[in-house]
């Protein structure tokens, strides 16, 4: 009987659980509501125990979750979601209960770092060792893979909360981030589009001025990441980026902001292949969780 990996993509409204070894070998998948921590984690355990009964022991489990999270293995709160905006989920131990119930190695990271790993393993970042994955939806989050590993440090990247230029005369919208107001997330996430223009982005025509402004903010963030991390590719995912008119606008604005300073073909003449959508689409997160499990299993057997 083959050994499978478990993947858990934990979002603020739903979780995706999967069993398999990659995009072409998923043998089970389920979507569960994110309710209380106790109820939600119990449902996750029930799913994976049922899969163990049907398909044999798990090799490892990977968890990509909303955050912020504690990734410091020396910390007493390693594996916890920390001071999150999701009601009832602050200071919740995620790794501990799942490790105790399932008895397998666990890989743990942010949902966007997991999605970045998924794209690295099977998608738009194959063959690269340094790239950025930015998701633009209800929030804005970013993951960076550097030298083939997710970037960690004091915490983990919080790319949605960088400060970007805000022309208050051209855009008097104050922003909706409860911590920073007009950070990148506060100005350019999906709710900001709806609040600023009175309807969701999905209901705005392609030639609406909303998109030029959205591209301006996103390009400012991307340009900062190019200057600071020098990624070999930038992947832009999430619901807002499903608007096809955004990619040409963002690419052109990034080139303008770089001002010819980065003298590389990738940004000068090949930017359509440099700033790209995720090849895995909406599956990047849960497949990335499988990639986290694969890394955790390899580390445990090393």
C-alpha positions as CSV (number, residue, x, y, z in Angstrom):
1,X,0.0,0.0,0.0
2,X,1.5,3.4,-1.0
3,X,2.3,6.0,1.6
4,X,0.4,9.3,1.1
5,X,0.9,12.8,2.5
6,X,-1.8,14.8,4.1
7,X,-2.3,18.4,3.3
8,X,-4.3,21.0,5.2
9,X,-4.9,24.5,3.8
10,X,-6.5,26.5,6.7
11,X,-8.3,29.6,5.7
12,X,-10.4,32.0,7.8
13,X,-13.7,30.8,6.3
14,X,-12.9,27.2,5.1
15,X,-10.3,24.5,5.3
16,X,-9.2,22.2,2.5
17,X,-7.9,18.7,3.5
18,X,-6.3,16.4,0.9
19,X,-4.5,13.1,0.7
20,X,-2.0,12.3,-2.0
21,X,1.5,13.0,-3.3
22,X,0.9,15.7,-5.8
23,X,-1.6,17.3,-8.2
24,X,-2.1,14.1,-10.2
25,X,-2.3,11.7,-7.3
26,X,-5.0,13.1,-5.0
27,X,-7.0,10.2,-3.6
28,X,-9.2,12.3,-1.2
29,X,-10.2,15.9,-0.7
30,X,-12.7,17.7,1.5
31,X,-13.7,21.3,2.3
32,X,-14.6,22.0,5.9
33,X,-16.0,25.2,7.5
34,X,-13.7,27.1,9.8
35,X,-15.8,27.3,13.0
36,X,-14.4,27.1,16.5
37,X,-10.9,25.8,17.0
38,X,-12.0,22.7,18.9
39,X,-14.7,21.8,16.4
40,X,-12.6,22.6,13.3
41,X,-9.5,20.6,14.5
42,X,-11.7,17.7,15.5
43,X,-13.2,17.6,11.9
44,X,-9.6,17.7,10.5
45,X,-8.6,14.8,12.7
46,X,-11.7,12.8,11.7
47,X,-10.9,13.3,8.0
48,X,-7.4,12.1,8.2
49,X,-8.2,9.2,10.5
50,X,-10.8,8.1,8.0
51,X,-8.1,8.3,5.3
52,X,-5.6,6.3,7.4
53,X,-8.3,3.6,7.8
54,X,-8.9,3.5,4.1
55,X,-5.4,4.1,2.6
56,X,-2.9,3.2,5.4
57,X,-0.7,5.4,7.6
58,X,0.2,8.9,6.6
59,X,3.8,9.6,5.8
60,X,3.5,13.2,7.1
61,X,1.1,16.1,7.3
62,X,1.6,19.6,6.0
63,X,-0.3,22.6,7.3
64,X,-0.5,26.0,5.6
65,X,-2.6,28.3,7.7
66,X,-3.8,31.9,8.0
67,X,-1.8,33.7,10.6
68,X,0.2,35.3,12.1
69,X,1.8,32.0,13.3
70,X,4.7,31.0,15.5
71,X,7.4,29.2,13.5
72,X,10.2,29.2,16.1
73,X,10.7,25.6,17.1
74,X,12.3,26.7,20.3
75,X,9.3,28.7,21.3
76,X,6.7,27.4,23.8
77,X,4.0,28.5,21.3
78,X,5.5,26.9,18.3
79,X,2.7,25.7,16.0
80,X,0.2,28.3,17.3
81,X,-1.8,30.9,15.5
82,X,-0.9,34.0,17.4
83,X,-2.7,37.4,17.4
84,X,-5.0,36.9,14.5
85,X,-8.0,39.0,13.5
86,X,-10.0,35.7,13.1
87,X,-12.4,35.8,16.1
88,X,-11.7,33.0,18.6
89,X,-8.5,31.8,17.0
90,X,-5.8,33.9,18.7
91,X,-3.3,31.8,20.7
92,X,-4.6,28.5,19.3
93,X,-2.3,25.5,19.2
94,X,-2.8,23.9,15.7
95,X,0.2,21.6,15.4
96,X,0.0,20.1,18.9
97,X,-3.4,18.5,18.8
98,X,-2.9,17.2,15.2
99,X,0.5,15.7,16.0
100,X,-0.9,14.0,19.1
101,X,-4.0,12.6,17.3
102,X,-2.3,11.5,14.1
103,X,1.3,10.7,15.2
104,X,3.1,11.8,12.1
105,X,5.7,14.4,11.3
106,X,4.2,17.8,10.6
107,X,5.3,20.6,8.3
108,X,3.9,24.0,9.4
109,X,3.9,27.3,7.6
110,X,1.8,30.2,6.5
111,X,-0.9,29.6,3.8
112,X,1.0,31.8,1.3
113,X,4.4,30.2,2.0
114,X,2.7,26.9,1.4
115,X,1.1,28.1,-1.9
116,X,4.6,29.4,-2.9
117,X,6.0,25.9,-2.2
118,X,3.3,24.3,-4.3
119,X,4.1,26.5,-7.2
120,X,7.8,25.7,-6.8
121,X,7.2,22.0,-6.7
122,X,4.6,21.7,-9.5
123,X,3.7,25.1,-10.9
124,X,4.9,28.4,-12.1
125,X,8.1,28.5,-10.1
126,X,9.6,25.1,-11.1
127,X,13.3,25.2,-11.6
128,X,13.7,28.5,-9.6
129,X,15.2,28.9,-6.2
130,X,14.2,32.4,-5.3
131,X,10.7,33.9,-6.0
132,X,7.8,35.7,-4.5
133,X,4.1,34.5,-4.3
134,X,1.6,37.3,-3.5
135,X,-2.1,36.6,-3.0
136,X,-4.6,39.4,-3.4
137,X,-8.0,38.6,-2.1
138,X,-9.9,39.3,1.1
139,X,-6.4,40.1,2.5
140,X,-3.0,40.4,0.9
141,X,-0.3,38.0,1.9
142,X,3.1,37.1,0.5
143,X,5.4,34.2,0.6
144,X,9.0,34.1,-0.4
145,X,11.1,31.1,-1.3
146,X,14.8,31.8,-1.1
147,X,17.4,29.1,-2.0
148,X,14.6,26.6,-2.3
149,X,13.2,27.2,1.2
150,X,10.4,29.4,2.6
151,X,11.8,32.6,4.0
152,X,11.5,32.8,7.8
153,X,13.2,35.0,10.3
154,X,11.9,36.9,13.3
155,X,8.5,35.7,12.2
156,X,7.5,35.2,8.6
157,X,7.0,37.7,5.7
158,X,4.0,40.0,6.1
159,X,4.1,41.5,2.6
160,X,0.6,42.8,2.7
161,X,1.5,45.3,5.5
162,X,4.2,47.2,3.7
163,X,3.6,50.9,3.3
164,X,3.1,52.2,-0.2
165,X,2.7,55.7,-1.5
166,X,-0.8,57.0,-0.9
167,X,-1.9,60.2,-2.7
168,X,-4.8,61.3,-0.5
169,X,-6.0,63.9,-3.0
170,X,-6.3,61.3,-5.8
171,X,-7.5,58.6,-3.5
172,X,-9.1,59.8,-0.3
173,X,-10.0,56.3,0.8
174,X,-8.5,55.7,4.3
175,X,-7.8,52.0,4.0
176,X,-9.3,49.1,5.9
177,X,-6.4,47.5,7.8
178,X,-7.3,47.5,11.5
179,X,-3.6,47.8,12.4
180,X,-2.2,50.2,9.7
181,X,-5.0,51.8,7.8
182,X,-3.5,52.4,4.4
183,X,-0.9,49.7,4.1
184,X,-0.9,47.7,0.9
185,X,-3.5,45.3,2.2
186,X,-5.7,48.2,3.5
187,X,-5.6,50.0,0.1
188,X,-5.7,47.1,-2.3
189,X,-7.5,44.0,-0.9
190,X,-10.9,42.9,-2.2
191,X,-12.9,44.7,0.6
192,X,-11.0,48.0,-0.2
193,X,-12.2,47.8,-3.8
194,X,-15.8,47.2,-2.7
195,X,-15.7,50.0,-0.1
196,X,-14.0,52.5,-2.3
197,X,-16.2,52.0,-5.4
198,X,-19.5,50.9,-3.8
199,X,-19.5,47.4,-5.3
200,X,-17.2,44.3,-5.5
201,X,-14.4,44.3,-8.0
202,X,-16.1,41.4,-9.8
203,X,-19.0,43.8,-10.7
204,X,-16.7,46.6,-12.1
205,X,-16.2,46.9,-15.8
206,X,-12.7,46.2,-17.2
207,X,-12.2,49.9,-18.1
208,X,-13.2,51.2,-14.7
209,X,-10.6,53.6,-13.1
210,X,-10.5,51.2,-10.1
211,X,-8.1,48.9,-12.0
212,X,-5.5,51.5,-12.8
213,X,-5.5,52.5,-9.1
214,X,-5.3,48.9,-8.0
215,X,-2.4,48.2,-10.3
216,X,-0.6,51.3,-9.0
217,X,-0.7,50.0,-5.4
218,X,0.1,46.4,-6.3
219,X,3.0,47.5,-8.6
220,X,4.4,49.6,-5.8
221,X,4.5,46.5,-3.6
222,X,5.9,44.3,-6.3
223,X,8.7,46.8,-7.1
224,X,9.7,46.9,-3.4
225,X,9.9,43.1,-3.4
226,X,12.0,43.1,-6.5
227,X,14.4,45.6,-5.1
228,X,14.6,43.9,-1.7
229,X,14.5,40.2,-2.5
230,X,15.6,40.1,-6.2
231,X,13.2,37.3,-7.1
232,X,13.6,35.3,-10.3
233,X,9.8,35.5,-10.7
234,X,6.8,37.1,-9.1
235,X,3.5,35.1,-9.0
236,X,0.3,37.0,-8.3
237,X,-2.7,35.0,-7.2
238,X,-6.0,35.4,-5.3
239,X,-9.5,36.4,-6.3
240,X,-8.7,40.0,-7.2
241,X,-6.1,38.9,-9.7
242,X,-8.7,36.9,-11.6
243,X,-9.4,40.2,-13.4
244,X,-7.4,39.6,-16.6
245,X,-6.9,43.4,-17.3
246,X,-4.9,43.7,-14.1
247,X,-1.8,41.8,-15.2
248,X,-0.9,44.2,-18.1
249,X,-1.5,47.2,-15.9
250,X,0.7,45.9,-13.1
251,X,3.5,44.8,-15.4
252,X,3.6,48.2,-17.1
253,X,3.5,50.1,-13.8
254,X,6.3,47.9,-12.3
255,X,8.5,48.7,-15.3
256,X,7.8,52.4,-14.8
257,X,8.6,52.3,-11.1
258,X,11.8,50.3,-11.6
259,X,12.9,53.1,-13.9
260,X,15.4,51.1,-15.8
261,X,17.5,50.5,-12.7
262,X,17.2,46.7,-12.9
263,X,19.0,46.0,-16.1
264,X,17.8,42.4,-16.6
265,X,15.8,41.0,-19.6
266,X,13.2,39.5,-17.2
267,X,11.9,43.0,-16.3
268,X,12.9,44.9,-19.4
269,X,11.7,42.7,-22.3
270,X,10.3,39.5,-20.8
271,X,8.0,40.8,-18.1
272,X,5.0,38.8,-19.3
273,X,6.9,35.7,-18.2
274,X,8.3,37.4,-15.0
275,X,5.0,38.6,-13.4
276,X,2.6,35.7,-13.8
277,X,-0.5,34.0,-12.4
278,X,-0.2,30.8,-10.4
279,X,0.0,27.7,-12.7
280,X,-1.9,25.7,-10.0
281,X,-4.7,28.3,-9.7
282,X,-6.8,27.9,-6.5
283,X,-5.1,24.5,-5.7
284,X,-1.8,26.1,-4.9
285,X,-2.4,26.3,-1.2
286,X,-3.5,22.7,-0.5
287,X,-0.9,21.3,-2.9
288,X,1.7,23.4,-1.2
289,X,0.6,21.8,2.1
290,X,1.4,18.4,0.5
291,X,4.9,19.9,-0.4
292,X,5.3,20.9,3.3
293,X,4.4,17.4,4.3
294,X,7.0,16.0,1.8
295,X,9.7,18.2,3.3
296,X,8.7,17.3,6.9
297,X,8.7,13.6,6.1
298,X,12.2,13.8,4.5
299,X,13.5,15.7,7.5
300,X,12.1,13.2,9.9
301,X,13.7,10.3,8.0
302,X,17.1,12.0,7.5
